[in-house]
């Protein structure tokens, strides 16, 4: 993938600020809290189900939705009737963890903010964050229990049903605005928030996004799900002018294009049009990175489109695609925060996703085998 790629792909997102960019020879010395994430911390409950179960709760095989009243029984049923696995989850937290795993040293490069309950599941999330060496600062409240996400797996598909609960209670004034917490935000140079958090606290996202933009740091956002593009379009487009790196998959990109009247379903065209949307920090061109499952990943930058083949995998080796998108972003961020060329960011993203889909949940071996 590397040798015959056009030189344009060697672009770095920090090329606009040459004085701050490290020389190509010296690796970036990372300090703790260089990478900041904020989102919905959820305990993933993974379960293998059949089509009848999906039909019973009107679930699509490959989708992500927010739980409604009709799904309450689903959470009880899977725990009673099936063998379930618990994993610390939530899209943003997963990506920060994967980035930290790819980086390895120093610990706590990744910071994570989100809201949990004062309960057993909350304690599990704290333990898991510590084990993953990320610096998690949770806003804990006792009105709602820690959020959960049912990952209903059929074959290589996964249907996610998120019951946000406590995650929905994040408050800017109670957590993000506190001096000791905001100091951690200021320490970061790359910021990542999944689109799911647009349903929770757009004011928190805007505060972080504006800080990044005003200080010429990198703010990254994920489209996350078609419903975000459709039903939280206003919140999404409030944040879009601050987005330096936009992630999404093909179904999210298609939903986004439809809502934005792009008048195309072509992924490369969508990347080009999303890249050209208005932007506040004009020192940086927006980059758009769209994945397509086993098909090539598309990247738009400066009106040009590049594509990158993904790593091949035998379908028999795929255990669970839940977390593949989060892992992709985590891999990308692990190189981005070290100011590596963009093609290297995509290579790391593909590597991380390839590792994750061979395992249950968003879990990983002790050390990555990537350079």
Secondary structure, 3 states (H helix, E strand, C coil): CCCCCCHHHHCCCCHHHCCCCCCCCCCCCCCCCCEEEECCCEEEEEEECCHHHHHHCCCCCCEEEECCHHHHHHHHHHHHHCCCEEEEECHHHHHHHHHHHHHCCCCCCEEEEEEEECCHHHHHHHHHHHHCCCEEEEEEECCCCCEEEEEEEECCEEEEEEECHHHHHCCHHHHHCCHHHHHHHHHCCEEEEEHHHHHCCHHHHHHHHHHHHHCCCEEEEECCCHHHHHHCHHHHHHHHCCCCEEEEEHHHHHHHHHHCCCCCCCHHHHHHHHHCCCCCCCCCCCEEEEEECCEEEEEEECCEEEEECCCCCCHHHCCCCCCHHHHHHHHHHHHHCCCCCHHHHHHHHHHHHHHHCCCCCCCCCCCCCCC
